Amino acid sequence: MTDALRELTEQKYKYGFVTDVDEDRVPKGLSEDMIRLISRKKGEPQFMLDWRLKAYRHWLTLEEPTWPNVHYPKIDYQDIVYYSAPMPKKKLASLDEVDPEMRNAFDKLGIPLVEQQRLAGVAVDAVFDSVSVGTTFKKKLADLGIVFGSFSEAVREHPALVERYLGSVVPYTDNFFATLNSAVFTDGSFAYIPKGVRCPMELSTYFRINAQDTGQFERTLIVADEGAYVSYLEGCTAPIRDKNQLHAAVVELVALDGAEIKYSTVQNWYPGDKEGRGGIYNFVTKRGKALRRSKISWTQVETGSAITWKYPSCILQGDDSVGEFYSVALTNNRQQADTGTKMIHIGKNTRSTIISKGISAGRGQNTYRGLVKVLKGATNARNYSQCDSLLIGDKCGAHTFPYIEVRNRTAQVEHEATTSKISEDQLFYCRQRGIKEEDAVSMIVNGFAKQVLKELPMEFAVEAQKLLGMSLEGSVG
Amino acid sequence: MSMPETSKAMLEIEGLRARIGEKEILKGLDLTLRAGEVHAVMGPNGSGKSTLAQVLAGRDTFTVTSGKVTYDGQDLLALPPEKRAAAGIFLAFQYPVEIPGVGNMYFLRTALNSLRKARGEEELDAMDFLSIAKEKMKLVEMDPAFMNRSVNEGFSGGEKKRNEILQMAVLEPRLAILDETDSGLDIDALRVVAGGVNALRSPDRAMLVITHYQRLLDYIVPDFVHVMAGGRIVLSGGRDLALELEKKGYTWVDDQVANGTFSAPAVASP
């Protein structure tokens, strides 16, 4: 490929800056005392502390999983800071009082916390390191009975809701990283949409890791009550650091009868440099439970992180419930991704769709891993899966591990998979028509990912398209 | 023939040699085109016709080892493919490429705007582009439904070739190179495609029509006909040369080359 492509693809990670704010951080290491300290700092009720401690004790009995198709040096869990918060000067009365340095940081990321939001029509909860720093549009949402804000706040102000649903989809015993998260999670977002309410705007959380040597363990819980609808967006970035940082988040979605939750992610954590130094370990558990006639739809565009390990899943418990998973995962340089979904069909007439698009460039390794499971009682379950891989250059890899388990004869499960390369023929064709090579690559990649990108809310789709073009750093074969 | 000898050359190829890997394909090719002229290049398989087209468009799988190509007074071989396109060179591909997920209309607008941008012209918005595209689609009798499909994906052979001519009509090149545009076309499709090409003939546009068969030249009547063999142009003439070739077959050319009859072009390049 030509110099033009090389130049474009060697663009630096745009969000790698560090913000200078005073931090309240605890010493490194993990113990029961540390968990008590975190819980106390957050002023939590007893049930939260008890839950955390149960999780911690269970975690001590677990082994870190080795089955994902990713490789990294052993993590020293005592070498991580489990709580870091921007130092609060006093309780914030409004968003205007957010530390200007921090507001500036979010502005740089294109996430204005203040007035411009009104035009964009998106309510944002911004999580800086471990703590939510501000939520926009709170009042307007509250008028509709919608609760949206930081998890800590929800624990204090709506303890009954939290206690009822926390761990109801991802129990604290679930898996190594989810259990760790349950013990030490520091903040995250919480949303509750009451019965029959259609949330009038996109809800959005923007996660930012700033501090050094910290892990980010946020927890998101979204409950859509009967007949409610919500569309939720999640974005993430982190500064450039030489050392790897661990991000072990949990997202739980609960869609009660007839509800619909659409959850979209544009994940752009720092991916590490060209040689694979630094970058985020993104080990995340995301799962939704769908009751009768409800629908849960996951859309993800994964371009960041040194290692991605996540399987946004749907438990289709209620009859006639629907689960969807649309994913674009791009790995470049030394990035590794092992991602996919689980669709568990329990109810009758449950339907699921899986569209996965993996893009590998540089020395990137991209694995799709998915499970479609149809239980005995899931009469007339339907699944359609499509897994496509696109290779750029000849040093990257694409792997597909589809697992299908069917225990009911009426089930219909379809799986299609393709692997293709951006060919010299395609690039030459575009260039002969006057399109520069880097634009051609970006156009071809976006074409490949189109089926997924069109599922994103408009303003996110534009961002995601640009990101795909930009993330092809060093994709010279 | 139709143009006076004094008119300035648009494209001048002198002693062009090119190889792919270790294999030399073009072995000292000379050719001159002037604005307004349509030249046909004929020849048996493996004579280097398509290589000539690809080298002119800037395909880097071929290495030019010697010779000169001057286009509008500048060194064409020094330009990357997209700059050649911006300078007005268009290649209608023998095998148009499929680009899944990229809409045909979007692709064409991106191409047109890339060319306009490179030339310092204002880019067209979707509406302005649409009206141009609609107009040009009539030329090749193309169903508007094709514009929303992915570039060439699932198109029949004839549809792909029509799409090439549509692109040519929208991009309005100064030098159009048609690489075996007739291959794989039935007679109806051939008529449509040739009709599109003829509509684009103009005094300031030159065309290089590469074909294996004389059949295409019944529809696109050239001003000059050249015969390629062994990586060179061995015979040049007028329209009648194609007919003679049709009668005598390529073995006739091969025999002449083998006998050394055509050590130099039998008819001087115009």
Boltz contact constraints between the chains, C-beta under 6 A:
constraints:
  - contact:
      token1: [A, 425]
      token2: [B, 97]
      max_distance: 6.0
  - contact:
      token1: [A, 426]
      token2: [B, 97]
      max_distance: 6.0
  - contact:
      token1: [A, 426]
      token2: [B, 99]
      max_distance: 6.0
  - contact:
      token1: [A, 428]
      token2: [B, 59]
      max_distance: 6.0
  - contact:
      token1: [A, 429]
      token2: [B, 97]
      max_distance: 6.0
  - contact:
      token1: [A, 431]
      token2: [B, 81]
      max_distance: 6.0
  - contact:
      token1: [A, 431]
      token2: [B, 82]
      max_distance: 6.0
  - contact:
      token1: [A, 432]
      token2: [B, 57]
      max_distance: 6.0
  - contact:
      token1: [A, 432]
      token2: [B, 81]
      max_distance: 6.0
  - contact:
      token1: [A, 432]
      token2: [B, 85]
      max_distance: 6.0
  - contact:
      token1: [A, 432]
      token2: [B, 91]
      max_distance: 6.0
  - contact:
      token1: [A, 433]
      token2: [B, 111]
      max_distance: 6.0
  - contact:
      token1: [A, 434]
      token2: [B, 82]
      max_distance: 6.0
  - contact:
      token1: [A, 434]
      token2: [B, 85]
      max_distance: 6.0
  - contact:
      token1: [A, 434]
      token2: [B, 86]
      max_distance: 6.0
  - contact:
      token1: [A, 434]
      token2: [B, 111]
      max_distance: 6.0
  - contact:
      token1: [A, 434]
      token2: [B, 114]
      max_distance: 6.0
  - contact:
      token1: [A, 434]
      token2: [B, 115]
      max_distance: 6.0
  - contact:
      token1: [A, 435]
      token2: [B, 110]
      max_distance: 6.0
  - contact:
      token1: [A, 435]
      token2: [B, 111]
      max_distance: 6.0
  - contact:
      token1: [A, 435]
      token2: [B, 114]
      max_distance: 6.0
  - contact:
      token1: [A, 436]
      token2: [B, 82]
      max_distance: 6.0
  - contact:
      token1: [A, 443]
      token2: [B, 102]
      max_distance: 6.0
  - contact:
      token1: [A, 447]
      token2: [B, 99]
      max_distance: 6.0
  - contact:
      token1: [A, 447]
      token2: [B, 100]
      max_distance: 6.0
  - contact:
      token1: [A, 447]
      token2: [B, 101]
      max_distance: 6.0
  - contact:
      token1: [A, 447]
      token2: [B, 102]
      max_distance: 6.0
  - contact:
      token1: [A, 448]
      token2: [B, 101]
      max_distance: 6.0
  - contact:
      token1: [A, 450]
      token2: [B, 101]
      max_distance: 6.0
